[in-house]
Amino acid sequence: MQIPKSRINELVWPAIPDEAGGMMMALQWQLEQSQWWSAESLQFMQFRQLEILLKHAAESIPYYREQCQVAGINLDLPLTMQNWLRVPLLSRDVLQFRGQELVNVKLPNEHGSTFEKKTSGSTGLQMTIADTDADNLYWLAITMREHLWHRRSFNGRFVSIRSGRSADDPREVQHADSWGAPPSYMFQTGPSTIFYHLMPLEEQAKLLMELQPEYLLAYPSNVMLLAGYFRKHQLKLPDLRGVITYGERLLPEVREDCRDIWGISVTDMYSCEEVGYIALQCPEFDHYHCQSESVMVEVLNATGQPCAPGEIGRVVLTSLHNFAMPLIRYANRDYAEVGEPCPCGRGAPTIRRV
């Protein structure tokens, strides 16, 4: 049972949420409805949002104004798939070397403050992305959706093994008395711990044995190394209920190792620092649902047309809500295989593998 969090100590049920909790509940209610919409309905609402984003970007940012003019895009007409496909792609090279030209100096006040986030630099050059409080709220909402989709209990300990690329001490361990945002906005939770994958493997395993988490979040490569270490040394995590992977391509062997060594399943998410969540693993199957409420995901063939199910093409992304630095039709150099409509009934497009 999940115990809701109330801002009034004496009124625990039904709980009265604080402002952050109420806002998160409102977004989750909308996401609960829209996940069952048809693909056509989701795309209709995406284009309503994209019309606003593209027009604002063209009015505020010379780069997008020029791109729309070259493509002959009439921003006063409704956006359709036909004219959307004429919008030029944003290459990674442009984002790396001309990224400052994409920053919006006429950001609407209602979007809150701006902040910067940096990519890992794994492809050779780190990039800085400007974002807003409003867009971050959608990121938190999709984070919460992922927890709810996979029916996690929030009562136990949650352990995150992060990159640590900006940490002063790669052996630093951070403990907290809750899971933090967003679960703690809505529910009472157990404690959490964060440490870094730069920590030696033996120390990571020792920490996990001490903490005995119910859930573990880590890179797939880190999970594979830990599983091998636990097998070799015959160590157990009896309380572990699930492993969540992110940030890298998930190999089938990782799922197999977690099942064989710990007796649990893996849930994966596809994301990138530039736009946030791209797709989440379906609650019923191993493939992924694009997060259509926050990002337009296109998988395009060599001629720039959408791929059919079973075809592999390059991934093109548009963050629907980042007005500080719009990334419109951004080709992030990933490739994906398009899936069939999901038997679970959710209408968002599916990806079989990245």
C-alpha positions in Angstrom: 0.0 0.0 0.0 1.3 3.5 -0.9 0.7 6.0 1.8 -0.1 9.5 0.4 1.7 12.5 1.8 -0.3 15.3 3.5 0.9 18.8 4.2 -1.2 18.9 7.4 0.2 16.5 9.9 -3.2 15.8 11.7 -5.0 15.1 8.4 -3.4 12.0 7.0 -6.3 10.5 5.1 -7.5 11.5 2.6 -4.2 13.4 2.3 -4.1 17.1 1.5 -1.0 17.6 -0.7 1.2 20.6 -0.7 1.7 22.7 -3.9 4.3 20.4 -5.4 2.4 17.2 -4.6 -0.9 18.7 -6.0 0.8 19.7 -9.2 2.4 16.2 -9.6 -0.9 14.5 -8.9 -2.6 16.7 -11.5 0.0 15.8 -14.1 -0.2 12.1 -13.3 -4.0 12.2 -13.7 -3.5 13.6 -17.2 -0.8 11.1 -18.1 -3.1 8.3 -16.8 -5.7 9.4 -19.3 -3.5 10.1 -22.3 -1.6 6.8 -22.1 -4.8 5.1 -23.4 -5.4 7.6 -26.3 -5.0 6.4 -29.8 -1.8 7.1 -31.8 -3.8 9.6 -33.8 -5.1 11.5 -30.8 -1.6 11.7 -29.3 -0.1 13.0 -32.5 -2.9 15.6 -32.8 -2.1 17.0 -29.4 1.6 16.9 -30.1 1.1 19.0 -33.2 -0.9 21.5 -31.2 2.1 21.9 -28.9 4.6 21.9 -31.7 2.8 24.7 -33.5 3.3 26.9 -30.5 6.9 25.8 -30.0 8.0 26.2 -33.6 6.3 29.6 -34.0 7.9 30.9 -30.8 11.3 29.6 -31.8 11.1 31.2 -35.2 10.0 34.5 -33.7 12.7 34.5 -31.0 15.7 32.6 -32.5 17.3 33.7 -35.8 18.5 30.2 -36.5 15.0 28.7 -36.6 13.6 31.7 -38.4 16.1 31.0 -41.2 15.4 27.3 -41.2 11.7 27.8 -41.5 12.1 30.3 -44.3 14.4 28.0 -46.3 11.9 25.1 -45.9 9.0 27.3 -46.9 7.1 26.7 -43.6 4.0 28.9 -43.1 3.8 29.3 -39.4 0.3 30.7 -39.6 -1.1 27.4 -41.0 -1.9 24.3 -38.9 1.0 22.0 -38.6 0.6 18.6 -40.3 3.0 15.7 -40.8 3.6 16.7 -44.4 4.9 20.2 -43.5 6.5 19.0 -40.3 8.8 16.7 -42.3 10.0 19.7 -44.2 11.5 21.3 -41.1 15.3 20.8 -41.4 17.0 18.4 -39.0 19.1 19.8 -36.2 22.5 18.0 -36.3 24.6 17.2 -33.4 27.4 19.2 -34.9 25.2 22.3 -35.0 24.2 21.7 -31.4 27.9 21.3 -30.4 29.4 24.2 -32.2 26.5 26.7 -32.6 24.5 25.8 -29.5 24.6 29.3 -28.1 22.6 30.5 -31.2 19.7 28.3 -30.1 19.3 29.9 -26.7 16.0 31.9 -26.4 16.5 35.4 -25.0 12.7 36.0 -25.1 11.6 33.2 -22.7 8.1 33.6 -21.4 8.1 34.5 -17.7 5.7 31.7 -16.8 8.3 29.0 -17.6 10.2 29.9 -14.5 14.0 30.2 -14.1 16.5 28.6 -16.5 19.4 26.3 -15.7 22.1 24.5 -17.6 22.8 20.8 -17.9 25.8 19.1 -19.5 26.0 16.0 -21.6 28.5 13.3 -20.7 30.9 14.1 -23.5 31.1 10.4 -24.4 31.0 11.2 -28.1 34.0 13.5 -27.9 32.7 16.9 -26.8 30.6 17.9 -23.9 27.5 20.1 -24.7 25.6 22.6 -22.5 21.8 22.6 -22.7 19.7 25.4 -21.3 16.4 24.3 -19.8 13.5 25.7 -17.7 11.7 24.9 -14.4 8.6 24.2 -16.4 10.2 21.7 -18.7 11.9 20.0 -15.7 8.4 19.5 -14.2 7.5 17.3 -17.2 10.7 15.4 -16.6 9.7 14.8 -13.0 6.2 13.7 -14.2 7.6 11.1 -16.6 9.9 9.9 -13.8 6.9 9.4 -11.6 5.0 7.7 -14.4 7.9 5.2 -14.7 7.6 4.3 -11.1 3.8 3.9 -11.2 3.9 1.9 -14.5 6.1 -0.7 -12.8 4.1 -0.7 -9.6 7.0 0.0 -7.3 6.6 0.0 -3.5 8.1 3.2 -2.1 8.6 1.8 1.4 12.1 0.3 1.0 15.5 1.7 0.2 16.2 3.0 -3.3 19.9 3.0 -4.4 21.1 5.0 -7.4 24.5 4.5 -8.9 25.2 7.6 -11.0 27.9 8.7 -13.3 29.8 10.9 -10.9 31.4 12.7 -13.8 31.1 16.1 -11.9 31.7 14.7 -8.4 34.8 15.9 -6.5 35.1 12.5 -4.7 34.2 9.4 -6.8 33.9 7.5 -3.5 31.3 9.9 -2.0 28.1 8.3 -0.6 25.0 10.4 -0.1 22.2 9.1 2.2 18.7 10.7 2.4 15.7 9.8 4.5 13.4 9.7 1.4 13.5 8.9 -2.3 13.4 12.6 -3.1 11.5 14.2 -6.0 9.1 13.2 -7.4 7.9 10.2 -5.3 8.3 12.2 -2.0 6.0 14.9 -3.5 3.1 12.4 -3.4 4.0 9.6 -1.0 5.8 8.7 2.2 8.9 6.8 1.1 11.7 4.9 2.5 15.3 6.1 2.5 17.6 6.4 -0.5 21.4 6.3 -1.2 23.4 7.7 -4.1 27.0 6.7 -5.0 29.0 6.6 -8.2 30.0 3.9 -10.7 33.6 5.3 -10.5 33.8 3.7 -7.1 35.8 0.4 -7.2 33.5 -2.6 -7.8 34.3 -4.3 -4.5 33.3 -1.2 -2.6 30.1 -0.9 -4.6 29.2 -4.5 -3.7 30.1 -4.0 0.0 27.8 -1.0 0.1 24.9 -2.9 -1.5 25.3 -5.7 1.0 25.2 -3.2 3.9 22.2 -1.2 2.5 20.1 -4.2 1.2 18.1 -2.1 -1.2 14.7 -3.0 -2.7 15.4 -1.2 -5.9 18.7 -0.4 -7.7 19.2 2.1 -10.5 22.4 1.9 -12.5 24.0 1.8 -15.9 23.6 -1.6 -17.7 27.3 -2.1 -17.8 27.6 -1.5 -14.1 24.8 -3.9 -13.3 26.5 -6.6 -15.4 29.7 -6.2 -13.5 28.0 -6.2 -10.1 25.9 -9.3 -11.0 29.1 -11.1 -12.0 30.8 -10.1 -8.7 27.8 -11.3 -6.7 27.9 -14.6 -8.5 31.6 -15.1 -8.1 31.5 -14.3 -4.4 28.1 -16.0 -3.7 26.6 -12.8 -2.3 22.9 -12.2 -1.9 20.5 -9.3 -2.1 17.3 -10.9 -0.6 15.3 -7.7 -0.4 16.0 -6.6 -4.0 12.7 -6.4 -6.0 13.9 -4.7 -9.2 16.8 -3.2 -11.2 16.3 -0.1 -13.3 18.7 0.7 -16.1 19.4 3.9 -18.0 22.0 5.8 -20.0 23.3 2.9 -22.2 22.0 0.2 -24.6 20.7 -2.7 -22.5 22.1 -6.0 -23.7 19.9 -9.2 -23.2 22.7 -10.7 -21.0 22.0 -8.1 -18.4 18.4 -9.2 -18.1 19.5 -12.8 -18.0 22.1 -12.2 -15.3 19.7 -10.3 -13.0 17.1 -13.0 -13.4 19.7 -15.8 -12.7 21.7 -14.2 -9.9 19.1 -12.1 -8.1 15.9 -13.5 -9.3 14.5 -10.2 -10.4 13.6 -8.5 -13.6 15.1 -5.4 -15.3 13.2 -2.3 -16.4 15.0 -0.1 -18.8 14.5 3.5 -19.9 15.8 5.3 -23.0 16.8 8.9 -22.4 19.5 11.4 -23.3 20.7 14.5 -21.5 19.6 16.8 -24.2 15.9 16.1 -24.1 15.3 13.8 -21.1 13.1 10.8 -21.4 12.6 9.4 -24.9 10.9 6.0 -24.2 10.1 3.9 -21.2 9.8 0.1 -21.0 6.3 -1.1 -21.3 4.9 -2.4 -18.0 3.8 -5.7 -19.8 6.6 -6.3 -22.3 10.3 -5.6 -22.9 9.8 -3.0 -25.7 9.6 0.7 -25.1 6.8 3.3 -25.4 7.8 6.7 -26.7 6.9 9.4 -24.2 4.6 11.3 -26.5 3.4 13.8 -23.9 6.9 15.3 -23.5 8.9 14.5 -26.7 8.1 13.9 -30.4 10.1 10.8 -31.4 10.7 10.2 -35.1 12.6 7.2 -36.5 13.5 8.0 -40.1 14.8 6.0 -43.1 17.5 7.1 -45.5 15.0 9.3 -47.5 13.8 11.1 -44.3 10.5 9.3 -44.1 9.1 7.6 -41.0 10.1 4.0 -40.7 7.6 1.2 -40.7 7.5 -1.5 -37.9 10.5 -3.7 -38.2 12.6 -1.1 -39.9 15.7 0.6 -38.4 16.3 4.3 -38.8 17.9 7.2 -37.2 16.3 8.8 -34.1 15.1 12.4 -34.4 13.8 14.2 -31.3 11.9 17.3 -30.4 11.4 18.3 -26.8 7.9 19.7 -26.6 8.3 22.0 -23.7 11.9 23.4 -23.6 11.4 27.0 -24.7 14.8 28.1 -23.3 16.8 26.2 -25.9 14.4 24.5 -28.4 15.7 21.3 -29.8 13.6 20.9 -32.9 14.0 17.7 -35.0 17.3 17.0 -33.3 19.2 14.0 -34.8 21.1 12.6 -31.8 23.0 9.9 -33.8 21.1 7.0 -32.3 19.3 4.4 -34.3 16.2 2.4 -33.3 14.0 -0.3 -34.6 10.3 0.6 -34.8 7.8 -1.7 -33.1 4.2 -2.7 -33.7 1.3 -1.1 -31.8 1.5 -2.6 -28.3 -1.0 -5.2 -27.2 -1.1 -3.5 -23.8 -3.4 -0.9 -25.3 -1.3 2.1 -24.8 -1.3 4.3 -27.9 2.2 5.7 -27.9 4.6 4.5 -30.6 6.9 1.7 -29.7 10.6 1.0 -30.1 11.8 -2.6 -30.1 15.4 -1.8 -29.5 17.9 1.1 -29.6 
